[in-house]
Structure formats: structure tokens, C-alpha cells
Amino acid sequence: MQDYLDSLGGKDVFIPVNFRTNLDYLSFNLAMYIALGDLKRAKLANEVFSAEAEKRRIMNQDSARILSAADLRSRIYNLESEIEAAERLRQNTLFAAVTIFVLISLITGYVLRKKHLASKAIDPVTQLLNADTAINRINALDTPKPGRAIAIAIFDISNLREITGRLGVTKSDAALRQIAQTLQNTTRGNDILGRFGTEQFILCLHNIEERSARSFFERMQAALDTTFDNNVNDQHISVDSKMSIFIANEKISDLNDILNELVMSIDMNSRVV
């Protein structure tokens, strides 16, 4: 159809005179323009058809060989309606495409922003929460239930340099990741676990009994001390960890002071239980 309609504008195309003014021929061309979605040319074709139909009505009003005036107006109206419907369909399609594009852009932007924020919250070496994120989450904890507490522990790997020296300097990040994995394997899904310093890790338990918290921290430290027991190397590598604990039965409001005291306590004592 497109090739045929394109050929109508050619100089070498011969169209019989009676075809050029034939209403069925003109309406057929108009229908093809509409089918192809060429609304601009469809409107022009409709004007040609309407003009020719009106000319026929005036010149041959009493002739039985042409359509009645009412039928002509009905056909013109129907063709105009088809053009308007095609235009509405084109507009609706364009609107739907723009809407889908905007939605996809918004969703993509949201996902990328969420990934970016998540990456900023993670320590790149251990893949645990970084210190700022862990502290912010602890500050956001609600007051514990009656008889329960918020328990915080800082674990200090005091012989990390010795460990990396024995494993090899190039494997220092791998050693930290293995220690972090030990902590992850021991904690629960709702616990707040992060890297607090170069050689330190922080763990917070929420809504837990004090005795249970202390037992939990002791198990964590025992697990830390045996992190490299299954090392493929023949040499035995042990982790020397120090721990400092704080337990509160109410919402924490002075976390920075508490953390400073925990760090100082680690520096002053070899192990606090």
C-alpha cells in the first residue's frame, strides 16, 4: 500500500480522469492513508474527497448515479471520525510510551540510588557495615522491652599485624575478611555488626537479656580465637582478641561517650568479660 500511495505523486504515473474524480477511488486512497497511520496525507485526501462529493451533489443533485446528499455527508463524517480516532490512538500510544519511559527511568534511578547508598554503608574490605552506619543504626534503636537490654561489644584483634605477617602482607585484606566472616557466621540477622576501626569490630544486640548477651559475646570471642584453626597452612595461627562490653536497659542517648569508654577499657585491660 505504501509503495502504491508513494507512486501517486510520480510524474510518470497515469491515472485515468474518471478515477481522479471517482468517490470510491478517492475514499479507497483515504482509507489506505488511515491504515498506514499517515494522518497528514489522510486529512488532505479527506479534503479532496469532501470537495469532490460536494461538487457531485451540487451538479448532479437529481441524478440516481451518485449517492444522496445525506449518504455523502454520512460517509464524510465517518471518514473524519476514522481520522480523529487514528489521531487519538497515535496520541495515546505516544502518551503510554512516554509514561513507560518515565516510570522505567524513575525505577532505574531509585535502584541505582539505593545501591549507591548501600555501597556507602559497607566497609569495602570486610563487607560489614562501616563505623558510621553501625553507629547510626544503634542510635536509632528503640527503648528495649522490660527485662531486656541493649548490649554493645567492641572486639579488638590485638595481634592482627602478627597474623598478616605470618600469612603474608598481601593477604591482610583476606585475613580481615575471614575474621569478619567468623563474626557474621555467629551473629543473627537482626544484630548490628560492623567494622569499628582498623583492627576493631562492633556488635550490638537489641532486646536481649543481660545474661544471654554476655554469654553470646563470650561465644563470639571464642569463635574469633579459632578463626584460622582450619587454615590449610601447616602453621597454627591464633587470634588474640580483646573485648569490652556495655549493657543498658534504656534507649542509648550518649553513644559516642560509651564507645570512647569501651575503647579505653580495651586499651587498659587485656580482656573484659
Salt bridges, closest charged atoms under 4 A:
ASP6 OD1 - ARG41 NH1 3.41
ASP24 OD1 - ARG75 NH2 3.64
ASP38 OD2 - ARG41 NE 3.71
GLU52 OE1 - LYS55 NZ 3.75
GLU52 OE2 - ARG56 NE 3.50
GLU54 OE2 - ARG57 NH2 2.71
GLU87 OE2 - ARG90 NH2 2.74
ASP123 OD2 - ARG195 NH1 3.38
ASP191 OD1 - ARG188 NH2 2.75
GLU210 OE2 - ARG214 NH2 3.50
ASP225 OD2 - ARG271 NH2 3.70
